[in-house]
Amino acid sequence: MHGSPIALDCLPDIIAKFTECGVRFVSLDHAMTDIHHRSMPPAAEPFRNHLQRYAMAAGVEMAKTPPDLVAAVLNAAPMDGDGPYSDSITFYDGMLKRVYTAAGGTTYYWDWANL
């Protein structure tokens, strides 16, 4: 889960479904003892999320996420704003650029269609 408007709206339903499916909740301290939280999958080009990188390291091929699905997810809970942050993709693009620059990056390029 990420700290986003859609996560806030969906969290009660997600927790209820987890409970219905028999998920056992544990403390953060207990969860962090799992070996998977002490490993880091290899970085990949193009961008892949944490689980996708584990799949790649295991040799599992993953299809690209269709660009229209990425847009649908990002716009499911639009960000409020005017000007440069009037839509979700522009908001997230600006946020990623600021993180990239703060980390010392010099040539920012992000292609939402290439996830």
SVG drawing of the C-alpha trace seen along z (x, -y; Angstrom):
<svg xmlns="http://www.w3.org/2000/svg" viewBox="-15 -27 39 45">
<polyline fill="none" stroke="black" stroke-width="0.4" points="0.0,0.0 1.1,-3.5 0.1,-6.7 -2.4,-7.8 -6.1,-8.9 -7.1,-5.6 -5.3,-3.6 -7.1,-5.6 -10.4,-4.9 -9.8,-1.2 -8.0,-0.2 -11.0,0.8 -12.2,3.1 -8.7,4.5 -8.3,5.3 -11.8,6.9 -11.0,9.1 -7.7,10.1 -9.5,11.1 -12.2,13.0 -9.4,14.9 -7.8,15.9 -4.8,13.6 -2.9,13.7 -1.8,10.3 1.5,9.9 3.5,7.1 5.9,5.1 8.8,6.4 7.7,9.9 7.2,9.3 10.7,7.7 12.3,11.0 11.3,12.6 14.4,13.1 12.6,11.4 12.8,8.1 16.6,8.5 17.3,9.0 17.2,6.6 16.4,7.9 18.7,6.6 18.0,3.2 16.6,3.4 16.3,1.2 13.6,0.3 12.0,-0.4 10.4,2.6 8.8,2.7 10.2,4.8 8.2,7.9 8.8,7.7 12.6,7.5 12.4,10.7 10.5,12.4 13.2,11.2 16.0,12.5 14.2,15.9 14.0,15.9 10.2,15.3 9.2,13.2 6.6,10.6 4.5,8.8 4.6,5.0 1.7,3.2 -0.6,1.8 -0.3,-2.1 -4.1,-2.5 -4.1,-0.4 -1.4,-2.6 -3.4,-5.7 -6.6,-4.2 -5.0,-3.3 -3.4,-6.7 -6.5,-8.5 -8.9,-6.4 -8.2,-8.8 -7.3,-12.0 -5.0,-14.4 -6.6,-17.8 -4.7,-20.7 -4.4,-23.4 -1.7,-24.4 1.2,-21.9 -0.4,-19.3 -3.9,-19.3 -3.9,-15.5 -2.5,-12.4 0.1,-11.5 1.6,-15.1 1.6,-15.0 3.4,-11.7 5.8,-12.7 6.7,-15.9 7.1,-13.9 9.4,-11.3 11.5,-14.1 12.0,-15.8 13.0,-12.5 15.4,-11.8 17.0,-15.2 17.3,-15.1 19.1,-11.7 21.7,-13.4 20.2,-12.4 21.0,-14.7 19.1,-13.4 15.5,-12.6 13.5,-10.6 10.4,-8.6 8.1,-6.9 4.7,-6.0 4.0,-3.9 7.1,-1.7 6.3,-0.1"/>
</svg>
